[in-house]
């Protein structure tokens, strides 16, 4: 029983020392208000100001609407070209055929 009480007292003492060390390392948790008002601008003022290196992004121009049928035709053509390239590689596999560029206009 005495050993248990001794271990308990040592644990409480160690916890207290750890808490004191932690609070000293992290500083005060309560925000202290400055005696004088700061002269720093608010976040809203900073966002509204124009800066030297800030460049406003140009607004996108109205792009013409592309019909969905045209997009589907281009996509189908791309799939056909890719399937043809895969089939030609399967018939005659080689390193050169593996690394050839596709003729599809959709590939960058």
FENGI-V318665 format. One record per residue. RES is the residue in one small letter. PHI is phi in radians with two decimals (none if undefined). Layout:
# FENGI-V318665
RES/PHI + RES/PHI
This chain:
# FENGI-V318665
x/none + x/-1.16 + x/-1.18 + x/-1.10 + x/-1.13 + x/-1.13 + x/-1.13 + x/-1.12 + x/-1.10 + x/-1.13 + x/-1.14 + x/-1.12 + x/-1.10 + x/-1.12 + x/-1.13 + x/-1.13 + x/-1.13 + x/-1.12 + x/-1.12 + x/-1.14 + x/-1.14 + x/-1.16 + x/-1.17 + x/-1.23 + x/-1.30 + x/-1.53 + x/1.45 + x/-1.26 + x/-1.57 + x/-1.48 + x/-1.23 + x/-1.68 + x/-1.44 + x/-1.22 + x/-1.21 + x/-1.97 + x/-1.18 + x/-1.40 + x/-1.72 + x/-1.37 + x/-1.26 + x/-1.32 + x/-1.10 + x/-1.13 + x/-1.14 + x/-1.13 + x/-1.24 + x/-1.39 + x/-1.22 + x/-1.61 + x/-1.87 + x/-1.12 + x/-1.61 + x/-1.28 + x/-2.11 + x/-1.29 + x/-1.23 + x/-1.17 + x/-1.25 + x/-1.13 + x/-1.26 + x/-1.15 + x/-1.55 + x/-1.17 + x/-1.33 + x/-1.71 + x/-1.11 + x/-1.13 + x/-1.12 + x/-1.14 + x/-1.12 + x/-1.14 + x/-1.12 + x/-1.13 + x/-1.15 + x/-1.10 + x/-1.10 + x/-1.10 + x/-1.12 + x/-1.08 + x/-1.14 + x/-1.18 + x/-1.16 + x/-1.14 + x/-1.15 + x/-1.16 + x/-1.14 + x/-1.16 + x/-1.22 + x/-1.18 + x/-1.30 + x/-2.45 + x/-1.26 + x/-2.72 + x/-1.14 + x/-1.18 + x/-1.21 + x/-1.21 + x/-1.84 + x/-1.35 + x/-1.41 + x/-1.40 + x/-1.67 + x/-1.24 + x/-1.30 + x/-1.47 + x/-1.56 + x/-1.39
